[in-house]
């Protein structure tokens, strides 16, 4: 029996899996029987890869954008024509007129796209991690110099801000949580909903949507006021403590309780539980990434870890590494001259994720001996998505006229969805690398069929967080003419005259080059399972000051408040016409963002996009379980199926993320189904609704809506057979 190992990417939980082969029979299961992190999706590899709607040949649109007519072409023709049209855009508008929106996790390559862009001369790269962990990493970097990772094996106190974990959503962390609780750890859950995870909690704080930052500031107030912090660590490792103490003095428990809508004593009790723990952790959760107060919430969390002495004990700050070639080192940001960096979209408005912020760590990196410009979670040197889409619509400082959407359904992945569609309509060139004819692919000039995670050898991780390299082996051969992303990058580089900067014949030659400084090859890595780089500043903080910055010099130099604060989210439309608070970003158990709705066995369990509404509110609106309804904000509307849920707070509506109908027969119907069901239609990407420093949209309380029964079938819904 042959056994191969990889990392499942049917979601971003990253579970280690293995495939055992007997002849043509493949059996997939958890890589480690002692830690069986595994969900139902991981067994559906062949159902996914052999799906009749899977894209398996390059397609060219010979019709109009938005009303396409697809023609199958060869890879050579596709790459020849794309390279020629890309060259024309660069010659006409300049290299910054070319942008890439990529999800490295979905292609299995980190850094190679950025290398191509650096050589081309464009700084305008973005990834969905701009509003999902990548942005968190940049706030952590401002405080610590790098992202912090929890030590689940040591913890005796877990704090969840909105996270819900189970066998289908991040099963590895779910197992780690169960293990911690079995050892006697306390669990504090901050969540307006009483989820199954919240029912496990020692303390459940049902705060108002979007008030997480206020709660964290209240905890800091209690901990500092009562002297529960680690004085030795603060005095030796932290800067800005007195300023922080002065700031949080304005957030006493009574005020915080009023803001959050909870009991004052609950604020005090949970602050003490956290501070008095021996090894508390605050694991990452996406809820903190999509708020108007995201930067302040994340700063306050960073301060909590630091002043209570949990850094480099139960919360590990690793830092950049040297040895094997990292994703950031492969990116060759040094090829981008200062004048091109200065053109990066958003560097003057929402700069924390851009080159403008990255440059502020230059001296810290030099002190640590880092010979390259680090990029944490693909977002340390990226443009601002909302500013990019405006430039694509002709509303920016210069036009963007070519967009590559690489393994992410770009039109559905951000706020202001209709504006993104409008942005695509004005492009001279749109190239999509995909598995399916998604709504984004329906707007393309060329759709290139990509391999899926079980069809490729992967040198992980695609993101620079930890210092390790891991081999992910292909379980199956790619279907049809599907290719990996390096094949596309290499093909375009050769045609554009960049061959000497992409000298590797295939991905395995690239992997061997990246691993060579460690004295191993790809084949060696497969045999031994992994290899590690050297951490250049373990236990230290690669910030401008070399200390934990409770008062951020990076934010201050960028022109923002260097200390956390709470600002009540506002909606210009909150005049009573829209009485409900909307909460978006709900992930279904049987899908992953906009993907997996195609798979029959998964779709059968969650066939329709559902609105979660409290039964009392449903009665007021004359809505019943299973009824179709329309949810409106001042910025758009969607159609959802009513689900009555006692856990949903009265006066709020919970909207799912990523819904469209792959079964829609035509490209226009597929695109329209995204307009009908996806949360991006309800939330604007106007500056007033963005976190100022990061540019992430507020999806977690503050935007108002209303709901009504759907009076009749919409034309698109009728076409889909609802």
KOLKOL-500476 format. One line per field, with one value per residue (C-alpha): residue number from 1; x, y, z. Coordinates in steps of 0.001 Angstrom, whole numbers. Layout:
<bapas>
seq	(NUM|...)
xx	(X|...)
yy	(Y|...)
zz	(Z|...)
</bapas>
This chain:
<bapas>
seq	(1|2|3|4|5|6|7|8|9|10|11|12|13|14|15|16|17|18|19|20|21|22|23|24|25|26|27|28|29|30|31|32|33|34|35|36|37|38|39|40|41|42|43|44|45|46|47|48|49|50|51|52|53|54|55|56|57|58|59|60|61|62|63|64|65|66|67|68|69|70|71|72|73|74|75|76|77|78|79|80|81|82|83|84|85|86|87|88|89|90|91|92|93|94|95|96|97|98|99|100|101|102|103|104|105|106|107|108|109|110|111|112|113|114|115|116|117|118|119|120|121|122|123|124|125|126|127|128|129|130|131|132|133|134|135|136|137|138|139|140|141|142|143|144|145|146|147|148|149|150|151|152|153|154|155|156|157|158|159|160|161|162|163|164|165|166|167|168|169|170|171|172|173|174|175|176|177|178|179|180|181|182|183|184|185|186|187|188|189|190|191|192|193|194|195|196|197|198|199|200|201|202|203|204|205|206|207|208|209|210|211|212|213|214|215|216|217|218|219|220|221|222|223|224|225|226|227|228|229|230|231|232|233|234|235|236|237|238|239|240|241|242|243|244|245|246|247|248|249|250|251|252|253|254|255|256|257|258|259|260|261|262|263|264|265|266|267|268|269|270|271|272|273|274|275|276|277|278|279|280|281|282|283|284|285|286|287|288|289|290|291|292|293|294|295|296|297|298|299|300|301|302|303|304|305|306|307|308|309|310|311|312|313|314|315|316|317|318|319|320|321|322|323|324|325|326|327|328|329|330|331|332|333|334|335|336|337|338|339|340|341|342|343|344|345|346|347|348|349|350|351|352|353|354|355|356|357|358|359|360|361|362|363|364|365|366|367|368|369|370|371|372|373|374|375|376|377|378|379|380|381|382|383|384|385|386|387|388|389|390|391|392|393|394|395|396|397|398|399|400|401|402|403|404|405|406|407|408|409|410|411|412|413|414|415|416|417|418|419|420|421|422|423|424|425|426|427|428|429|430|431|432|433|434|435|436|437|438|439|440|441|442|443|444|445|446|447|448|449|450|451|452|453|454|455|456|457|458|459|460|461|462|463|464|465|466|467|468|469|470|471|472|473|474|475|476|477|478|479|480|481|482|483|484|485|486|487|488|489|490|491|492|493|494|495|496|497|498|499|500|501|502|503|504|505|506|507|508|509|510|511|512|513|514|515|516|517|518|519|520|521|522|523|524|525|526|527|528|529|530|531|532|533|534|535|536|537|538|539|540|541|542|543|544|545|546|547|548|549|550|551|552|553|554|555|556|557|558|559|560|561|562|563|564|565|566|567|568|569|570|571|572|573|574|575|576|577|578|579|580|581|582|583|584|585|586|587|588|589|590|591|592|593|594|595|596|597|598|599|600|601|602|603|604|605|606|607|608|609|610|611|612|613|614|615|616|617|618|619|620|621|622|623|624|625|626|627|628|629|630|631|632|633|634|635|636|637|638|639|640|641|642|643|644|645|646|647|648|649|650|651|652|653|654|655|656|657|658|659|660|661|662|663|664|665|666|667|668|669|670|671|672|673|674|675|676|677|678|679|680|681|682|683|684|685|686|687|688|689|690|691|692|693|694|695|696|697|698|699|700|701|702|703|704|705|706|707|708|709|710|711|712|713|714|715|716|717|718|719|720|721|722)
xx	(0|1306|647|902|486|-842|-2792|-6482|-7525|-11260|-11260|-8562|-8351|-5322|-5914|-3148|-4491|-3182|-4277|-3728|-3718|-4465|-4457|-6857|-8660|-7884|-8836|-8439|-8221|-6457|-2671|-2358|-4776|-3916|-5111|-7911|-8596|-10810|-14196|-16643|-15406|-11948|-13336|-14865|-11705|-12874|-16419|-14880|-12167|-14324|-17395|-18968|-18899|-15173|-13215|-10626|-9550|-8531|-11439|-11498|-14452|-15291|-18454|-18928|-17881|-20805|-22452|-19726|-19398|-16728|-14297|-11888|-8285|-4851|-2614|-89|-2717|-4058|-641|463|-2612|-2634|1049|456|-2541|-745|2202|-192|-1712|1735|2896|-273|-912|2203|2832|791|-2278|-1965|-3354|-3576|-6139|-4886|-5464|-2059|-3570|-5782|-2939|-308|2310|3382|5623|5748|2979|4608|7921|6214|4638|7927|9585|6699|6788|3348|2731|-1019|-1516|-4258|-5505|-8658|-6391|-6679|-9795|-9161|-6077|-3616|-4809|-4624|-1012|-165|-1610|292|3396|2937|2788|5157|7025|5293|2115|1429|402|-1338|149|-2875|-1003|-100|-3193|-5441|-7684|-9068|-10743|-12840|-14082|-16933|-15273|-17393|-15465|-16798|-16061|-16697|-15198|-11508|-11626|-7951|-8618|-11837|-9843|-7300|-10116|-11679|-8290|-7786|-11247|-10616|-7485|-9595|-9018|-11605|-13313|-14511|-16696|-17542|-20423|-23911|-25150|-25392|-23504|-22619|-19124|-20611|-22522|-19158|-17996|-17250|-18259|-20366|-20593|-23437|-22263|-23858|-22522|-19409|-18587|-15692|-13103|-14951|-14978|-11237|-10565|-12702|-10675|-7471|-8965|-9759|-6405|-4391|-6601|-6391|-2685|-3220|-607|2946|4901|8335|7456|5846|8847|11463|9768|6998|6782|3755|2237|1529|-161|-2214|-3217|-4355|-6378|-8168|-9000|-11800|-13323|-14454|-16587|-19824|-19325|-18174|-21136|-23484|-21781|-21745|-25181|-23946|-23634|-20885|-19761|-19299|-16739|-14775|-15027|-13824|-10965|-9760|-10117|-7945|-5298|-4989|-4544|-1127|-1236|-4144|-4575|-6672|-6710|-7309|-10920|-12305|-14876|-12125|-11088|-14258|-15190|-15000|-12889|-10770|-7383|-8318|-9731|-6608|-4347|-6223|-5898|-2165|-1922|-3796|-1364|1610|795|-377|2931|1657|3985|6536|4881|1344|1368|4426|5827|8106|9381|11103|13387|16443|17790|15503|14028|10874|7828|8747|12325|11056|8866|11887|10227|13600|13022|10238|11766|10558|8577|6543|5965|4675|1988|563|-3167|-4272|-800|-1993|-5489|-5467|-1747|-1242|-1154|871|4527|4145|3916|6399|9120|8879|10356|13481|15867|14310|14831|18439|19074|17659|19744|16824|18161|14761|11508|9148|5582|3340|311|558|-545|2527|3074|-368|-2659|-6025|-8880|-11512|-9057|-8095|-11698|-12234|-9197|-10605|-13775|-11722|-12099|-8496|-5277|-4589|-6488|-6152|-6926|-5898|-6916|-5801|-8166|-6187|-8039|-10453|-13951|-12966|-16318|-17906|-15093|-15311|-17861|-19465|-20031|-21898|-19120|-16593|-18634|-18720|-14939|-14484|-16655|-14189|-11075|-9049|-7974|-9416|-7808|-9285|-7508|-10258|-11931|-15445|-17305|-17842|-19561|-16067|-15082|-18216|-16639|-13293|-11582|-9707|-10488|-7553|-8269|-6291|-5362|-6912|-5032|-5082|-3670|-451|2815|3025|5932|4108|3321|1985|2131|5112|4103|6220|9709|8899|8675|6252|5758|2218|2004|-393|-2971|-4240|-3174|-4759|-7958|-7954|-5649|-5611|-2249|-673|-176|3588|3015|1027|3525|6468|4679|3907|7381|9046|6837|7435|11218|11533|12845|16129|14226|12106|14731|13038|11606|8807|7626|9947|13010|11690|11214|14735|16145|14201|15305|18941|20279|18967|20810|17655|15694|11986|12377|14191|11394|8796|10722|11329|8052|9457|12437|12936|14509|16412|14480|16583|15002|13309|11892|12566|10345|11164|9358|10922|11750|12707|10077|6405|4743|1572|1566|2308|5011|4009|410|1597|4005|1229|-963|-3327|-4145|-1301|-3530|-6714|-10085|-13748|-15882|-19564|-20123|-22468|-24686|-25991|-29162|-29941|-33042|-35566|-36296|-33911|-34602|-32327|-28580|-26969|-24217|-22454|-19787|-21611|-19848|-21941|-20691|-20763|-19087|-15966|-16582|-17978|-16792|-18274|-21880|-21353|-20910|-24218|-23566|-22723|-25432|-28070|-27335|-27382|-29355|-30222|-28795|-30492|-31329|-31042|-33756|-35155|-38693|-40047|-38777|-40104|-43566|-43437|-42541|-45042|-42246|-42250|-39576|-38527|-40144|-38152|-37551|-35752|-33171|-32355|-29839|-29519|-26806|-28400|-30558|-30415|-32945|-32627|-34619|-35953|-34533|-35995|-33246|-33655|-29886|-30131|-30448|-33693|-33319|-30494|-30248|-27471|-26500|-24525|-21358|-20434|-23738|-24444|-26099|-23541|-26383|-27667|-27691|-26137|-23311|-25768|-27819|-24704|-23707|-27241|-27427|-24432|-26262|-29301|-27701|-24229|-23601|-21321|-24442|-25525|-22341|-20640|-16901|-17181|-14446|-16846|-17526|-13863|-11381|-9235|-5771|-6438|-9245|-11242|-15030|-17398|-19605|-20101|-22681|-23430|-25038|-28819|-31339|-34903|-36615|-39839|-41428|-40522|-43736|-42946|-40160|-37410|-36500|-33164|-34670|-37292|-34553|-32796|-35958|-36388)
yy	(0|3443|6404|10097|13126|16629|19518|19821|23166|22581|25249|27348|25119|23341|19798|17269|14382|11220|9104|5362|3629|56|-21|2694|2782|5816|6054|9481|10082|12139|12044|11337|8886|10304|13738|13021|16529|15728|16838|15357|17595|16010|12693|14335|14759|12708|14058|17535|16949|14822|17055|17463|21268|21397|23596|21423|23439|27083|29251|32508|34857|35723|37534|40587|41036|40005|38276|35822|33258|30715|29116|26346|27178|25697|26733|28185|30354|31502|32458|34069|36281|37140|38129|40302|42071|42477|44064|46488|47559|48161|50128|52228|52878|51752|48641|49808|49546|45755|44254|40762|39434|36062|33517|31802|29036|27964|27779|26335|28941|31861|34579|33581|35975|38818|38009|38336|41641|42963|42173|43720|46855|46792|47116|46478|43052|42012|38804|37890|37767|41575|41115|37686|37091|38904|42228|40877|39946|43554|44851|42151|43221|46821|45664|42674|42652|39443|37400|35637|31984|30339|27390|25135|22424|24758|26944|27070|29882|30355|33587|33412|36586|35230|31972|28869|25652|22168|19002|20848|24286|24192|20659|20789|23773|22158|19140|21435|23282|20027|18909|22165|21950|18323|19475|21972|25161|27904|29227|32807|33285|36785|36309|37796|34316|31272|28931|25327|26630|29282|26556|25049|28334|29051|32645|33730|37476|38235|41674|43845|43228|45283|46299|43848|46639|48349|45106|44577|48152|47528|44430|46462|49046|46417|44653|47877|49438|46318|45741|42337|42843|41468|44489|42974|42181|45572|47450|45408|44650|47177|50800|53050|51492|54826|56152|52978|53218|56790|55790|52834|54919|56268|52777|51816|48666|50609|52470|49344|47357|50024|50049|46269|45649|43260|43209|45329|42524|40234|42677|42633|38895|37850|40371|38832|35272|36128|38064|35474|32545|30950|30515|32349|32532|34687|32682|34436|34793|36433|38436|40826|41398|42897|45706|49482|49195|46275|47917|48993|45584|43812|46349|45833|42052|42496|44652|42080|39319|41560|43201|39918|38264|35703|36584|33877|31679|30731|33097|32648|35483|33838|36390|36246|33360|32684|29581|28145|30799|32232|33369|37002|36454|34801|37877|40143|43324|45009|44969|47532|51034|53736|55557|52404|51708|55250|54462|51566|52087|52918|53743|57274|56416|52990|52282|49665|46746|48589|49256|52546|50595|47914|50509|51552|48201|48486|49343|46706|44064|45160|44929|41413|40366|39771|40116|40591|42519|40276|39623|38085|36203|37818|41227|43161|44869|44890|47490|48459|46513|49268|51779|49220|48692|52446|52757|49965|52070|55111|56825|56503|58491|56531|53822|50086|48288|44636|42310|38741|36925|33940|31201|33526|34604|38276|39877|38082|38337|41963|44579|46714|43800|45680|48257|45439|44044|47537|47702|44474|45792|48588|46413|45895|42462|40087|36698|34192|31064|28781|25396|26599|29106|31412|34807|36341|33992|35038|38517|37284|37430|34220|31487|29194|25773|25300|22156|21541|20890|17091|17247|19110|18797|21742|23256|24694|26984|29449|32109|33250|32744|29951|28944|25462|23911|21017|18710|18257|15426|15097|12346|12344|13640|16927|16433|17252|20125|21641|23169|24549|28284|28197|26898|30082|32456|30785|30861|34576|35424|33664|35477|38882|38554|37672|34133|34734|35686|32519|29957|26923|24515|23380|23607|20850|22714|25809|23809|22380|25911|27185|24247|24156|26390|23782|21004|19139|18555|18159|14378|14591|16731|14164|11415|13351|15290|18775|21071|24163|27565|29438|32062|35201|36911|34241|35701|39237|41855|43084|46417|49815|50157|46528|46337|45500|48717|49231|52671|51965|54064|52569|53760|57135|57622|56684|59419|57342|57083|54991|53689|51606|53311|52549|54432|53605|52425|54658|54222|57321|55336|54627|56833|54194|53066|50164|48892|45823|45505|43301|40814|39272|36690|33631|30571|27521|24153|22521|25157|27304|30970|30895|27363|23849|24798|22617|19372|17444|15622|18902|20933|18423|19289|23074|23619|27313|30544|31188|34305|33732|35717|35597|34113|37245|39415|36916|37171|40950|40690|37862|35538|31770|29071|28185|31255|33336|36916|40045|41689|45290|47857|51349|49937|46821|43794|39994|37170|34500|31675|32360|30315|30923|30883|31580|32167|35211|38399|40306|43242|41668|39703|37238|37051|34171|34733|33424|32278|31896|29208|27264|25333|28483|27688|30815|33175|35999|33837|32809|36439|37412|34649|36229|39551|37819|35997|37222|39445|41758|43372|44784|46384|49437|49923|53683|55136|55877|52124|51068|50709|53808|52268|48860|49591|46498|46911|46872|43805|43176|45630|49217|48710|48714|46708|45629|42426|41586|38599|38108|38964|37011|35087|37264|36609|35081|32927|31712|30811|28807|26926|28128)
zz	(0|-987|1317|422|2655|2071|3609|2794|1320|1070|3776|5438|8504|7039|8289|7617|5519|3966|1013|968|-2412|-3380|-7149|-8329|-4991|-2834|826|2455|6191|8867|8665|12395|13981|17401|16262|13751|12492|9542|8199|5715|2878|2830|1534|-1546|-3618|-6587|-6400|-6666|-9259|-11580|-11355|-14824|-14496|-13702|-16108|-17852|-20924|-21480|-22616|-24558|-24527|-28128|-27062|-24857|-21257|-19092|-22067|-23013|-25757|-24859|-27251|-26257|-27139|-26492|-23614|-26047|-27724|-24370|-23006|-26291|-26437|-22727|-22872|-25927|-24393|-21077|-22872|-24586|-21257|-19753|-22784|-22843|-19144|-17272|-15183|-12145|-14387|-13960|-10738|-9284|-6806|-5624|-2864|-2421|-296|-3202|-5740|-3431|-4339|-2196|-3556|-7211|-8278|-6355|-8074|-11460|-10428|-9040|-12365|-14275|-12107|-10468|-6696|-6977|-5464|-3065|-1508|440|3489|3355|5488|6959|9146|6873|8224|11783|11123|10282|13559|15429|13533|14643|18272|18300|14985|13845|14125|17432|17583|20569|22419|22734|24609|27478|27806|30841|29530|26013|24883|21730|20066|17948|16914|16511|15940|15324|13349|10055|10768|11649|13105|14158|16408|17577|18758|20422|22201|23399|24678|26577|28154|29128|30975|32942|30938|31250|28115|27669|24591|23375|20953|20580|19626|21839|19540|20438|21234|23521|25365|26302|27829|31459|30695|27711|27056|24630|23598|20941|17451|16754|20338|20829|20991|23834|25821|25325|26462|29529|30352|30076|32429|35072|34747|35051|37732|39906|39278|37681|34980|34775|35993|35259|31638|31096|32477|30601|27278|26603|25480|25913|29030|30747|27608|27343|30989|30475|27394|28994|32077|29870|29634|33162|33471|33859|30591|28758|30056|28722|25306|25024|26517|29214|33004|34566|36860|33845|32447|35698|36317|32869|32930|36194|34878|31898|33829|36605|34217|33934|30153|28506|24736|22396|19139|15851|14708|11584|13585|14626|11024|9590|11952|11848|15018|13802|14353|17881|18795|17548|19283|22535|22204|21596|24720|26797|25824|26511|29830|31342|30476|27991|25099|24322|26940|25907|22892|20668|18559|16011|13510|10116|9226|7079|5376|2750|464|2056|96|772|-370|-3550|-4155|-4722|-3524|-3931|-7698|-7216|-7220|-4843|-7524|-8264|-4566|-4129|-6721|-4734|-4442|-893|457|1254|2545|4251|4484|7216|4750|2084|1271|3163|6432|5395|4876|8546|9619|7468|10304|12583|9898|9419|13172|13180|10191|7818|4249|2599|3101|5112|4026|6684|5415|1954|3242|4405|1052|-579|-2065|-607|-2271|-2176|-3678|-6323|-7391|-7600|-9863|-12020|-12359|-13380|-9986|-8826|-9168|-12355|-14258|-13666|-16918|-16405|-13593|-12919|-10560|-9332|-7453|-5716|-6700|-6571|-7370|-4380|-1853|-705|302|-2401|-4779|-7494|-7656|-8147|-11033|-12545|-12105|-14074|-16893|-17636|-17992|-21148|-19926|-17331|-16743|-14301|-13025|-11705|-11306|-12112|-14229|-11264|-11420|-11634|-14458|-16332|-16639|-18002|-21378|-20605|-18090|-17341|-15775|-12573|-10724|-7294|-4061|-4324|-7865|-7087|-5233|-2850|-970|2022|3560|996|3746|5810|9438|10885|9726|8417|4953|4471|1484|224|-2294|-5190|-4671|-8259|-11672|-12850|-14827|-18532|-19462|-15958|-15019|-11888|-11348|-11825|-15357|-16083|-14451|-16176|-19535|-19271|-17958|-20884|-23393|-21801|-21700|-17995|-18516|-16700|-13546|-13757|-14728|-13175|-15732|-13439|-9865|-8648|-9902|-8111|-4902|-5090|-5494|-2496|-323|-1473|1360|3815|2009|999|-2208|-2817|-2789|557|1958|887|2681|5908|5994|6579|7111|9232|8705|11388|13329|13309|16327|18405|21609|20429|18859|15339|15789|15089|18809|19422|22175|22404|21271|23276|21689|18031|16388|13028|13291|14579|11664|9258|10757|12887|16565|18036|20845|20730|21128|20506|18006|17644|14053|12114|9086|7288|6604|10289|10388|11443|7895|8410|11958|12101|12609|9956|10700|7711|7163|8477|7047|6304|7558|4131|1969|1976|1213|-2357|-3136|-2767|-3562|-6656|-4712|-4542|-1262|490|-1201|-140|3500|2952|-244|94|1558|4883|6873|10634|12406|15922|15980|17682|14833|12302|13845|13634|9948|9247|8150|8491|8439|4888|3332|858|1930|801|3044|2177|3288|1835|-448|-1953|-1335|-1325|-1331|1367|2912|6404|9258|12718|15323|19041|19282|17040|19136|18721|16335|14322|11079|10294|6610|5034|3023|-396|-1851|-5560|-7663|-9753|-11375|-13080|-16792|-18318|-17443|-16922|-14539|-12584|-12169|-11235|-8617|-6888|-6901|-5461|-2551|-1563|1453|-551|-2026|1346|2644|1129|689|1198|3384|6249|6529|6513|9339|8651|8941|7398|4961|6002|5698|8646|8328|12044|13312|12374|8981|9193|7210|6881|5850|4029|2404|-1229|-3021|-6176|-7805|-9209|-12832|-11877|-9154|-11604|-14049|-11334|-10526|-6925)
</bapas>
